[in-house]
Amino acid sequence: MPIYEYECRDCHKRSSFLIMNPRKEIPELRCQRCHGTALDRVVSRVNVIKSEEARMESLADPSKLAGLDENDPRSIARWMKKMGKEMGEELGGEDFDQMVDEAMMEAEKGENPDENGESSDFDDAL
């Protein structure tokens, strides 16, 4: 697929666009986050499509748990982000990383959603 990535000079986020024929005039592109027009084309990472079975096998690999310290919230957050990347868009992509960061900040503050009967967006996503 002819998907091109551009980085916004304003918010520094990458946006992906499907451009069928790059030789024709490209319509004005806008950042998908801040809607800015100051975009620079960047070299995209190579995406390898894995079957669901291959992704599940990768997640079940015990060596992936080697650096995990269940008593360290930062270690758990790193592990959750790795899992999120393995699961891909099914968990929400970049939004998943943001939810993990927010949950980690809540945990560091000592907030527990179970204590006051509320659930966070993170709980709802899982």
DSSP file (Angstrom, degrees, kcal/mol; ACC not computed):
  #  RESIDUE AA STRUCTURE BP1 BP2  ACC     N-H-->O    O-->H-N    N-H-->O    O-->H-N    TCO  KAPPA ALPHA  PHI   PSI    X-CA   Y-CA   Z-CA
    1    1 A M              0   0    0      0, 0.0     2,-2.0     0, 0.0    19,-0.0   0.000 360.0 360.0 360.0 138.2    0.0    0.0    0.0
    2    2 A P        +     0   0    0      0, 0.0    17,-2.6     0, 0.0     2,-0.6  -0.508 360.0 157.9 -82.6  74.8    1.3    3.5   -0.8
    3    3 A I  E     -A   18   0A   0     -2,-2.0     2,-0.4    15,-0.2    15,-0.2  -0.884  20.6-166.3-102.5 125.6    1.1    4.9    2.7
    4    4 A Y  E     -A   17   0A   0     13,-3.0    13,-2.8    -2,-0.6     2,-0.4  -0.879   8.7-143.0-113.3 143.6    3.4    7.8    3.4
    5    5 A E  E     -AB  16  42A   0     37,-0.6    37,-2.4    -2,-0.4     2,-0.4  -0.859  14.7-173.3-108.7 141.8    4.3    9.2    6.8
    6    6 A Y  E     -AB  15  41A   0      9,-2.6     9,-2.9    -2,-0.4     2,-0.5  -0.979  15.7-140.5-130.5 143.0    4.7   12.9    7.6
    7    7 A E  E     -AB  14  40A   0     33,-3.2    33,-2.4    -2,-0.4     2,-0.4  -0.898  20.4-127.8-105.8 133.4    5.9   14.5   10.8
    8    8 A C  E  >  - B   0  39A   0      5,-2.3     4,-1.4    -2,-0.5    31,-0.2  -0.615   5.8-151.2 -78.5 131.2    4.3   17.7   12.0
    9    9 A R  T  4 S+     0   0    0     29,-3.1    -1,-0.1    -2,-0.4    30,-0.1   0.726  94.6  50.5 -72.6 -21.2    6.7   20.5   12.7
   10   10 A D  T  4 S+     0   0    0     28,-0.4    -1,-0.1     3,-0.1    29,-0.1   0.946 129.5  11.6 -83.1 -52.5    4.2   21.9   15.3
   11   11 A C  T  4 S-     0   0    0      2,-0.1    -2,-0.2    25,-0.0     3,-0.1   0.495  90.2-131.4-108.4  -4.8    3.4   18.9   17.5
   12   12 A H     <  +     0   0    0     -4,-1.4     2,-0.3     1,-0.2    -3,-0.1   0.691  59.3 137.4  63.2  22.3    6.1   16.4   16.3
   13   13 A K        -     0   0    0      1,-0.0    -5,-2.3    -5,-0.0     2,-0.3  -0.731  52.9-122.3 -95.6 149.2    3.6   13.6   15.8
   14   14 A R  E     -A    7   0A   0     -2,-0.3     2,-0.4    -7,-0.2    -7,-0.2  -0.711  23.8-166.8 -90.7 141.1    3.6   11.4   12.8
   15   15 A S  E     -A    6   0A   0     -9,-2.9    -9,-2.6    -2,-0.3     2,-0.4  -0.975  10.2-143.3-125.2 141.9    0.6   11.1   10.5
   16   16 A S  E     -A    5   0A   0     -2,-0.4     2,-0.4   -11,-0.2   -11,-0.2  -0.865  16.6-173.1-108.2 139.2    0.1    8.4    7.8
   17   17 A F  E     -A    4   0A   0    -13,-2.8   -13,-3.0    -2,-0.4     2,-0.7  -0.993  24.1-132.6-134.5 138.3   -1.6    9.1    4.5
   18   18 A L  E     +A    3   0A   0     -2,-0.4     2,-0.6   -15,-0.2   -15,-0.2  -0.813  28.7 179.9 -87.4 115.2   -2.7    6.8    1.7
   19   19 A I        -     0   0    0    -17,-2.6    -2,-0.0    -2,-0.7     7,-0.0  -0.941  12.1-168.9-122.8 107.9   -1.5    8.5   -1.5
   20   20 A M  S    S+     0   0    0     -2,-0.6    -1,-0.1     1,-0.3   -17,-0.0   0.871  80.5  18.4 -68.3 -39.3   -2.4    6.4   -4.6
   21   21 A N    >   -     0   0    0      1,-0.1     3,-1.3     4,-0.1    -1,-0.3  -0.841  60.6-173.6-137.0  98.4   -0.2    8.3   -7.1
   22   22 A P  T 3  S+     0   0    0      0, 0.0     4,-0.2     0, 0.0    -1,-0.1   0.645  83.1  67.5 -68.0 -12.3    2.6   10.4   -5.6
   23   23 A R  T 3  S+     0   0    0      2,-0.1     2,-0.1     0, 0.0     3,-0.1   0.774  90.5  74.0 -78.1 -25.1    3.4   11.8   -9.1
   24   24 A K  S <  S-     0   0    0     -3,-1.3     2,-0.2     1,-0.1    -3,-0.0  -0.375 108.7 -74.7 -79.9 166.7    0.1   13.7   -9.2
   25   25 A E        -     0   0    0     -2,-0.1    -1,-0.1     1,-0.1    -2,-0.1  -0.448  49.8-135.5 -64.8 127.3   -0.5   16.8   -7.2
   26   26 A I        -     0   0    0     -2,-0.2     3,-0.1    -4,-0.2    -1,-0.1  -0.702  19.7-119.0 -86.2 132.0   -1.0   15.8   -3.6
   27   27 A P        -     0   0    0      0, 0.0     2,-0.2     0, 0.0    -1,-0.1  -0.233  48.7 -74.1 -64.1 161.3   -3.8   17.6   -1.8
   28   28 A E        -     0   0    0      1,-0.1     2,-0.3     2,-0.0     9,-0.0  -0.388  54.9-145.9 -60.3 122.6   -3.0   19.7    1.2
   29   29 A L        -     0   0    0     -2,-0.2     2,-0.4     8,-0.2    10,-0.1  -0.688  11.8-160.3 -93.6 145.4   -2.2   17.3    4.0
   30   30 A R        -     0   0    0     -2,-0.3     7,-0.2     8,-0.1     6,-0.1  -0.960  28.7-100.9-126.7 144.0   -3.0   18.2    7.6
   31   31 A C     >  -     0   0    0      5,-2.9     4,-1.1    -2,-0.4   -17,-0.1  -0.372  25.8-139.9 -58.7 134.6   -1.6   16.7   10.9
   32   32 A Q  T  4 S+     0   0    0      2,-0.1    -1,-0.2     1,-0.1   -18,-0.1   0.627  97.9  41.0 -75.5 -12.0   -4.1   14.2   12.2
   33   33 A R  T  4 S+     0   0    0    -20,-0.1    -1,-0.1     3,-0.1    -2,-0.0   0.881 134.3  10.3 -97.9 -57.4   -3.5   15.5   15.8
   34   34 A C  T  4 S-     0   0    0    -21,-0.1    -2,-0.1     2,-0.1    -3,-0.0   0.479  90.8-125.9-105.7  -3.8   -3.2   19.3   15.7
   35   35 A H     <  +     0   0    0     -4,-1.1    -3,-0.1     1,-0.2     2,-0.0   0.662  55.6 153.9  66.8  18.6   -4.4   19.8   12.1
   36   36 A G        -     0   0    0     -6,-0.1    -5,-2.9     1,-0.1    -1,-0.2  -0.332  42.4-146.9 -72.0 160.5   -1.3   21.8   11.2
   37   37 A T  S    S+     0   0    0     -7,-0.2     2,-1.5     1,-0.1    -8,-0.2   0.436  70.1 101.3-108.6  -2.5   -0.1   22.0    7.7
   38   38 A A        +     0   0    0      2,-0.0   -29,-3.1    -7,-0.0   -28,-0.4  -0.641  53.9 157.2 -86.1  86.2    3.7   22.2    8.3
   39   39 A L  E     -B    8   0A   0     -2,-1.5     2,-0.4   -31,-0.2   -31,-0.2  -0.891  30.2-160.0-117.5 142.4    4.5   18.6    7.6
   40   40 A D  E     -B    7   0A   0    -33,-2.4   -33,-3.2    -2,-0.4     2,-0.2  -0.975  26.3-119.6-117.9 133.4    7.8   17.0    6.5
   41   41 A R  E     -B    6   0A   0     -2,-0.4     2,-0.3   -35,-0.2   -35,-0.3  -0.511  35.4-167.9 -71.1 136.8    7.8   13.6    4.8
   42   42 A V  E     -B    5   0A   0    -37,-2.4   -37,-0.6    -2,-0.2     2,-0.5  -0.843  29.7 -96.7-123.7 160.4    9.8   11.0    6.9
   43   43 A V        -     0   0    0     -2,-0.3     2,-0.1   -39,-0.1   -39,-0.0  -0.656  45.8-134.4 -77.0 125.6   11.1    7.5    6.1
   44   44 A S        -     0   0    0     -2,-0.5     2,-0.1   -41,-0.1    -1,-0.1  -0.436  15.1-110.0 -81.0 153.3    8.6    5.0    7.5
   45   45 A R        -     0   0    0     -2,-0.1     2,-0.4     1,-0.1    -1,-0.1  -0.467  39.8-102.4 -73.3 154.5    9.4    2.0    9.5
   46   46 A V        -     0   0    0     -2,-0.1     2,-0.5     2,-0.0    -1,-0.1  -0.667  34.3-148.4 -78.9 130.9    9.0   -1.3    7.8
   47   47 A N        -     0   0    0     -2,-0.4     2,-0.6    -3,-0.0    -3,-0.0  -0.892   7.2-161.4-103.4 127.2    5.8   -3.1    8.9
   48   48 A V        -     0   0    0     -2,-0.5     2,-0.5     2,-0.0    -2,-0.0  -0.931  15.7-136.9-107.5 124.1    5.8   -6.8    9.0
   49   49 A I        -     0   0    0     -2,-0.6     2,-0.3     0, 0.0    -2,-0.0  -0.695  23.6-169.6 -84.4 124.0    2.4   -8.4    9.0
   50   50 A K        -     0   0    0     -2,-0.5     2,-0.1     1,-0.0    -2,-0.0  -0.836  23.5-114.1-110.6 149.7    2.2  -11.3   11.5
   51   51 A S     >  -     0   0    0     -2,-0.3     4,-2.1     1,-0.1     5,-0.2  -0.385  31.1-111.4 -72.4 161.0   -0.6  -13.7   11.8
   52   52 A E  H  > S+     0   0    0      1,-0.2     4,-2.4     2,-0.2     5,-0.2   0.883 120.0  55.4 -61.2 -37.1   -2.6  -13.6   15.1
   53   53 A E  H  > S+     0   0    0      1,-0.2     4,-2.3     2,-0.2    -1,-0.2   0.913 106.9  49.1 -62.3 -43.0   -1.1  -17.0   16.0
   54   54 A A  H  > S+     0   0    0      1,-0.2     4,-2.0     2,-0.2    -1,-0.2   0.883 111.2  50.3 -64.8 -38.3    2.4  -15.7   15.6
   55   55 A R  H  X S+     0   0    0     -4,-2.1     4,-2.1     2,-0.2    -2,-0.2   0.918 110.8  48.5 -65.5 -42.6    1.6  -12.6   17.7
   56   56 A M  H  X S+     0   0    0     -4,-2.4     4,-1.8     1,-0.2    -2,-0.2   0.892 110.5  51.2 -65.2 -39.7    0.1  -14.8   20.5
   57   57 A E  H  X S+     0   0    0     -4,-2.3     4,-0.6     1,-0.2    -1,-0.2   0.900 109.4  51.1 -62.6 -40.4    3.2  -17.1   20.4
   58   58 A S  H >< S+     0   0    0     -4,-2.0     3,-0.8     1,-0.2    -2,-0.2   0.904 110.5  48.3 -63.5 -41.7    5.4  -14.1   20.7
   59   59 A L  H 3< S+     0   0    0     -4,-2.1    -1,-0.2     1,-0.2    -2,-0.2   0.826 109.1  54.0 -67.6 -31.1    3.5  -12.8   23.7
   60   60 A A  H 3< S+     0   0    0     -4,-1.8    -1,-0.2    -5,-0.2    -2,-0.2   0.545  78.7 117.3 -81.3  -6.9    3.6  -16.3   25.4
   61   61 A D    X<  -     0   0    0     -3,-0.8     3,-1.8    -4,-0.6     4,-0.3  -0.479  60.2-148.2 -65.6 118.0    7.4  -16.4   25.1
   62   62 A P  G >  S+     0   0    0      0, 0.0     3,-1.6     0, 0.0    -1,-0.2   0.762  93.3  68.8 -60.8 -25.4    8.8  -16.6   28.7
   63   63 A S  G >  S+     0   0    0      1,-0.3     3,-1.2     2,-0.2     4,-0.2   0.750  87.6  67.0 -66.6 -20.8   11.9  -14.7   27.7
   64   64 A K  G <  S+     0   0    0     -3,-1.8     3,-0.3     1,-0.2    -1,-0.3   0.704  97.6  54.2 -69.4 -18.8    9.7  -11.6   27.2
   65   65 A L  G X  S+     0   0    0     -3,-1.6     3,-1.5    -4,-0.3    -1,-0.2   0.383  77.7 103.5 -94.0   3.1    9.1  -11.6   31.0
   66   66 A A  T <  S+     0   0    0     -3,-1.2    -1,-0.2     1,-0.3    -2,-0.1   0.869  86.1  36.8 -57.0 -43.5   12.8  -11.6   31.8
   67   67 A G  T 3  S+     0   0    0     -3,-0.3     2,-0.5    -4,-0.2    -1,-0.3   0.297  89.7 120.0 -94.0  10.9   13.1   -7.9   32.8
   68   68 A L    <   -     0   0    0     -3,-1.5     2,-0.6    10,-0.1     8,-0.1  -0.651  39.1-174.0 -85.3 123.8    9.6   -7.7   34.4
   69   69 A D    >   -     0   0    0     -2,-0.5     3,-2.1     3,-0.2     7,-0.3  -0.945  11.2-159.9-114.3 107.3    9.5   -6.7   38.1
   70   70 A E  T 3  S+     0   0    0     -2,-0.6    -1,-0.1     1,-0.3    -2,-0.0   0.621  90.5  57.3 -66.2 -11.1    5.9   -7.0   39.3
   71   71 A N  T 3  S+     0   0    0      1,-0.1    -1,-0.3    -3,-0.0    -3,-0.0   0.462  93.3  77.2 -94.7  -3.1    6.7   -4.6   42.2
   72   72 A D    <>  -     0   0    0     -3,-2.1     4,-2.1     1,-0.1     3,-0.3  -0.919  64.1-159.8-112.1 110.4    7.9   -1.8   39.9
   73   73 A P  H  > S+     0   0    0      0, 0.0     4,-2.5     0, 0.0    -1,-0.1   0.846  93.9  54.6 -57.7 -34.5    5.1    0.2   38.2
   74   74 A R  H  > S+     0   0    0      2,-0.2     4,-2.4     1,-0.2     5,-0.2   0.901 107.6  49.7 -66.4 -39.2    7.5    1.5   35.6
   75   75 A S  H  > S+     0   0    0     -3,-0.3     4,-2.2     2,-0.2    -1,-0.2   0.912 111.7  48.5 -63.9 -42.4    8.5   -2.0   34.7
   76   76 A I  H  X S+     0   0    0     -4,-2.1     4,-2.7    -7,-0.3    -2,-0.2   0.905 110.4  51.9 -63.4 -41.7    4.9   -3.1   34.4
   77   77 A A  H  X S+     0   0    0     -4,-2.5     4,-2.3     2,-0.2    -2,-0.2   0.914 109.2  49.3 -62.8 -43.3    4.1    0.0   32.2
   78   78 A R  H  X S+     0   0    0     -4,-2.4     4,-2.1     1,-0.2    -1,-0.2   0.922 112.6  48.1 -60.8 -43.4    7.0   -0.9   29.9
   79   79 A W  H  X S+     0   0    0     -4,-2.2     4,-2.4     1,-0.2    -2,-0.2   0.903 110.5  51.1 -64.0 -42.1    5.8   -4.5   29.6
   80   80 A M  H  X S+     0   0    0     -4,-2.7     4,-2.6     1,-0.2    -1,-0.2   0.894 109.4  50.8 -62.9 -39.8    2.2   -3.3   28.9
   81   81 A K  H  X S+     0   0    0     -4,-2.3     4,-2.3     2,-0.2    -1,-0.2   0.899 109.4  50.7 -65.8 -39.3    3.4   -1.0   26.2
   82   82 A K  H  X S+     0   0    0     -4,-2.1     4,-2.2     2,-0.2    -2,-0.2   0.928 111.4  48.4 -62.2 -43.5    5.4   -3.9   24.6
   83   83 A M  H  X S+     0   0    0     -4,-2.4     4,-2.3     1,-0.2    -2,-0.2   0.914 109.6  53.0 -61.3 -42.1    2.2   -6.0   24.7
   84   84 A G  H  X S+     0   0    0     -4,-2.6     4,-1.2     1,-0.2     7,-0.3   0.889 108.4  49.7 -60.8 -40.0    0.2   -3.2   23.2
   85   85 A K  H  < S+     0   0    0     -4,-2.3    -1,-0.2     1,-0.2    -2,-0.2   0.897 110.4  50.6 -65.9 -39.7    2.7   -3.0   20.3
   86   86 A E  H  < S+     0   0    0     -4,-2.2    -2,-0.2     1,-0.2    -1,-0.2   0.878 111.7  47.4 -64.3 -37.1    2.4   -6.7   19.7
   87   87 A M  H >< S-     0   0    0     -4,-2.3     3,-1.2     1,-0.2    -1,-0.2   0.697  95.6-169.8 -79.3 -18.6   -1.3   -6.5   19.7
   88   88 A G  G ><> -     0   0    0     -4,-1.2     3,-1.5     1,-0.2     5,-1.0  -0.346  58.4  -6.7  69.5-143.0   -1.3   -3.6   17.3
   89   89 A E  G > 5S+     0   0    0      1,-0.3     3,-1.4     3,-0.2    -1,-0.2   0.650 115.9  82.7 -66.0 -16.9   -4.4   -1.6   16.5
   90   90 A E  G < 5S+     0   0    0     -3,-1.2    -1,-0.3     1,-0.3    -2,-0.1   0.810  98.5  40.5 -59.5 -28.2   -6.6   -4.1   18.5
   91   91 A L  G < 5S-     0   0    0     -3,-1.5    -1,-0.3    -7,-0.3    -2,-0.2   0.360 128.9 -92.3-102.7   4.3   -5.7   -2.2   21.7
   92   92 A G  T X 5 -     0   0    0     -3,-1.4     3,-1.6    -4,-0.2    -3,-0.2   0.541  45.1-126.9 103.7   6.2   -5.8    1.3   20.3
   93   93 A G  T >><S+     0   0    0     -5,-1.0     4,-1.1     1,-0.3     3,-0.8  -0.305  88.6   4.8  60.4-126.9   -2.2    2.0   19.1
   94   94 A E  H 3> S+     0   0    0      1,-0.3     4,-1.9     2,-0.2    -1,-0.3   0.804 127.8  63.6 -64.2 -30.0   -0.8    5.2   20.5
   95   95 A D  H <> S+     0   0    0     -3,-1.6     4,-2.3     1,-0.2    -1,-0.3   0.859  98.5  56.0 -61.9 -34.0   -3.9    5.7   22.7
   96   96 A F  H <> S+     0   0    0     -3,-0.8     4,-2.4     2,-0.2    -1,-0.2   0.931 105.3  50.4 -64.1 -45.4   -3.1    2.5   24.5
   97   97 A D  H  X S+     0   0    0     -4,-1.1     4,-2.4     1,-0.2    -1,-0.2   0.899 110.5  50.5 -58.5 -40.8    0.4    3.9   25.4
   98   98 A Q  H  X S+     0   0    0     -4,-1.9     4,-2.5     2,-0.2    -1,-0.2   0.901 109.3  50.4 -65.0 -40.9   -1.2    7.1   26.7
   99   99 A M  H  X S+     0   0    0     -4,-2.3     4,-2.5     2,-0.2    -2,-0.2   0.894 109.7  50.8 -64.2 -39.1   -3.7    5.0   28.8
  100  100 A V  H  X S+     0   0    0     -4,-2.4     4,-2.3     2,-0.2    -2,-0.2   0.928 110.7  49.1 -62.8 -44.6   -0.8    3.0   30.3
  101  101 A D  H  X S+     0   0    0     -4,-2.4     4,-2.2     1,-0.2    -2,-0.2   0.914 112.3  48.0 -60.9 -43.4    1.0    6.3   31.2
  102  102 A E  H  X S+     0   0    0     -4,-2.5     4,-2.3     1,-0.2    -1,-0.2   0.906 111.5  49.7 -64.8 -41.4   -2.1    7.7   32.8
  103  103 A A  H  X S+     0   0    0     -4,-2.5     4,-2.2     1,-0.2    -1,-0.2   0.883 110.3  51.3 -64.5 -37.5   -2.7    4.5   34.8
  104  104 A M  H  X S+     0   0    0     -4,-2.3     4,-2.4     2,-0.2    -2,-0.2   0.905 109.4  49.6 -65.9 -41.1    0.9    4.6   36.0
  105  105 A M  H  X S+     0   0    0     -4,-2.2     4,-1.8     2,-0.2    -2,-0.2   0.900 110.8  50.2 -64.7 -39.4    0.6    8.2   37.1
  106  106 A E  H  X>S+     0   0    0     -4,-2.3     5,-2.4     1,-0.2     4,-0.7   0.910 111.0  49.3 -62.6 -41.5   -2.6    7.3   39.0
  107  107 A A  H ><5S+     0   0    0     -4,-2.2     3,-0.6     1,-0.2    -2,-0.2   0.890 109.4  51.3 -65.7 -38.9   -0.8    4.4   40.6
  108  108 A E  H 3<5S+     0   0    0     -4,-2.4    -1,-0.2     1,-0.2    -2,-0.2   0.839 108.7  51.7 -67.3 -31.7    2.2    6.6   41.6
  109  109 A K  H 3<5S-     0   0    0     -4,-1.8    -1,-0.2    -5,-0.2    -2,-0.2   0.619 118.0-114.9 -77.3 -12.4   -0.2    9.1   43.2
  110  110 A G  T <<5 +     0   0    0     -4,-0.7     2,-0.3    -3,-0.6    -3,-0.2   0.594  63.8 150.7  88.5  11.1   -1.8    6.3   45.2
  111  111 A E      < -     0   0    0     -5,-2.4    -1,-0.3    -6,-0.2    -2,-0.1  -0.619  24.5-171.0 -78.9 134.3   -5.2    6.6   43.4
  112  112 A N    >>  -     0   0    0     -2,-0.3     3,-1.3     1,-0.1     4,-0.9  -0.964  16.6-155.2-127.1 113.9   -7.0    3.3   43.2
  113  113 A P  T 34>S+     0   0    0      0, 0.0     5,-1.1     0, 0.0     4,-0.4   0.784  93.9  60.5 -60.2 -26.8  -10.2    3.3   41.1
  114  114 A D  T 345S+     0   0    0      1,-0.2     3,-0.4     3,-0.2     5,-0.1   0.804  96.7  60.7 -70.6 -27.8  -11.6    0.3   43.1
  115  115 A E  T <45S+     0   0    0     -3,-1.3    -1,-0.2     1,-0.2    -4,-0.0   0.876 114.0  32.0 -69.4 -38.0  -11.6    2.4   46.3
  116  116 A N  T  <5S-     0   0    0     -4,-0.9    -1,-0.2     2,-0.2    -2,-0.2   0.279 111.7-112.5-105.8  11.7  -13.9    5.1   45.1
  117  117 A G  T   5S+     0   0    0     -3,-0.4     2,-0.3    -4,-0.4    -3,-0.2   0.543  76.1 122.7  77.9   6.5  -16.0    2.9   42.8
  118  118 A E      < -     0   0    0     -5,-1.1     2,-0.4    -6,-0.2    -1,-0.2  -0.716  48.6-148.8-101.0 152.3  -14.8    4.5   39.6
  119  119 A S        -     0   0    0     -2,-0.3     2,-0.1    -3,-0.1    -5,-0.0  -0.931  15.6-133.0-116.3 147.6  -13.2    2.8   36.7
  120  120 A S     >  -     0   0    0     -2,-0.4     4,-1.8     1,-0.1     3,-0.2  -0.374  28.9-103.5 -89.7 171.8  -10.7    4.6   34.4
  121  121 A D  H  > S+     0   0    0      1,-0.2     4,-1.9     2,-0.2     5,-0.2   0.831 122.8  61.4 -60.3 -31.9  -10.6    4.6   30.6
  122  122 A F  H  > S+     0   0    0      1,-0.2     4,-1.2     2,-0.2    -1,-0.2   0.919 103.7  47.3 -62.1 -44.6   -7.7    2.1   31.0
  123  123 A D  H  4 S+     0   0    0      1,-0.2     3,-0.3     2,-0.2    -1,-0.2   0.899 111.1  52.0 -63.2 -40.6  -10.1   -0.4   32.7
  124  124 A D  H  < S+     0   0    0     -4,-1.8    -1,-0.2     1,-0.2    -2,-0.2   0.840 105.4  55.2 -66.0 -33.2  -12.7    0.1   30.0
  125  125 A A  H  <        0   0    0     -4,-1.9    -1,-0.2     1,-0.3    -2,-0.2   0.800 360.0 360.0 -71.6 -28.4  -10.2   -0.6   27.2
  126  126 A L     <        0   0    0     -4,-1.2    -1,-0.3    -3,-0.3    -2,-0.2   0.454 360.0 360.0 -90.3 360.0   -9.3   -3.9   28.7
